[in-house]
Structures are given as structure tokens and as C-alpha cells.
């Protein structure tokens, strides 16, 4: 049954009243007439696929990325199309009936973006939208100020959020992912190793995770820096594989910022393009705190946030003001052409 919200209760709608209508515009875009979108999280280890209004992805599809990202649009098209077809096969749904939200890492190649768009349009998807997976964890965890630390297969990303907005100028990227600590990424390393020390908590390594977090804090405005430091959220596939990673990083960061720590200038490498001024971050030593992603898994919290975002605005945003949908080209030759 269909219901409308009245105060704190629910009542059945009147089919003859003016309040019951499928759309406020002449275009048939109402939530009641369109099916819910599909969320595809393009991760470093696997694809997470499912429908909005679900608490977790419906399917996990392992993925093997190409060695180089410097591919032409045609090469990217041949790479992504089999995975996208497999997504729809697993969902057992028609691509023509649902819009798609693509979650992706920051700074993806433009050729990859073009290949994903063309492949989905050729499958019949009516509209798509691209969203960075660093934007959505605060929506799932319901906080406004904090830092998202995403540790993937090859890279780590750190970015600060303030008052519901991702501060893009605080984005820091390093190549200290899971691949930097193990030779075979298909195996799970159950114990802490020296390679993990060097890649994640070695302050003298300019590409370490702890340096990436410190650079992100340093680039934050001073008035939000304390709130960001007190709400650091670790997510990504590597956080699932190495659950002790947040505790190791936070403990080491606190020890570096204590007043009784050694001279911080000794830890700054000459190879660091923008040196970390540890003495300016020292007042934050008592505020540094890691928050859990519960009740969601660290590798799925971005997908859940995107699901909540797409569900709410797809239901209430009939004029496409909050979701910048990119519709398929109207020219038949554009939609049917294949690179």
C-alpha cells in the first residue's frame, strides 16, 4: 500500500485529493514511477553492486585492474564493459529501467570516465552520475566534521570534512596501500610486519600513511582542525584485512605530537615537497581519535552512504537539482556506437 506522512503517523492517501499525484511536473520522473537506482562502487579489490534502500551491497565482484591507467578510451571500454555486464547479470535486472550511481576513487583518468559512460549508455542505462567514494562515509555515519582515511590496494587517501562539505584542498594521496606491504595481494597477512611499519607508521618516510594524515591535518583551517582530529575514520579494503591498522597509526601519531617527543624537525625528510610542521600540530595530541565505522563494514561504508544519498534525493528531487544526472545522448548514432 502507498502511504503519505501526516504529522507523526501514517494514513492511506486519497486518490481523489490533489495531494496524491505522481509528479509535480509534466515529466514522468516521480519516485513512484521510477525504479530505485543501482549503486556500483568501483573499488581496488572488488566491485560492490546493489540497489538503493539496501543496507549493504547485494553482490561483491572481484576485479583485476590494469597495470597502467594510461589507456585510451577504446582500451578502457574493452576493460570495463565485461565487468558492467556482469553486474547486471548478477542483479538480474534490466539496465534500461534503472539509473546508476558510480562510486570511484579521486583523480580517475578522463578516458576511464568516458568509457564507463559509453558502456552504460550502450547497455541502455538512462542516466548516470559519478561520485567520489570519499564524499559518502559521513552520510552513513551521520557526522559533519572529521577525516576520512581510505586505505586501498595501491593508494591511501585522506581528506577532511567540515559542516557537511568535503574540503577538496585537504586531499592527500600516497602510494602506501596494501600492495606496499605484501608482495602477493591475494594473500591475507595476519601479523604486523616491518614493511607495515615503514609504509604506515614511519614518520621519516615521506610517503607513509602517518605523513599523509599529518599533511591533511596541516592543510585544514585552524578553526576546524581540532574537530577533524577528534574524528578520524579509517575505511577501505585494507582496513578490513589489517584491523589493527587504525590503532597502530593513531598511537604513533599521538606519540609524535606529545610535548615530550623528540625534536620534530629531525623526522622531516628532504624529499617531502611540503614539510610537515609537527610543532604546529602538537596541540592536537590529546584530540587525536579514531572512530569506528560500525555498524557497517569499513569496506562498505562508502556504498551505504551513497545508497542513503541516492535514496533520499531520488525520492524528493524531481527537478534533478541535487543529483547531477548525466542522461544518455539523444542522438541514436551516439548511443549505438561502440568504440
Secondary structure by P-SEA (a helix, b strand, c coil): cbbbbcccbbbbbbcccccccccccccccccccccbbbbbbbcccbbbbbbcccccccbbbbbbbcccccccaaaaaaaaaaaaaaaaaaaccccccbbbbbbbcccccaaaaaaaaaaaaaaccccbbbbbccccccccccccbbbbbbbcccbbbbbbbccccccccccccccccccccccccccccccccaaaaaacccccccccaaaaaaaaaaaccccaaaaaaabbbbbcaaaaaccaaaaaaaaaaaaaaccccccccccccccccccccccccccccccbbbbbccccccccaaaaaaaaaaaaaaacccccccccccccccccccccccc
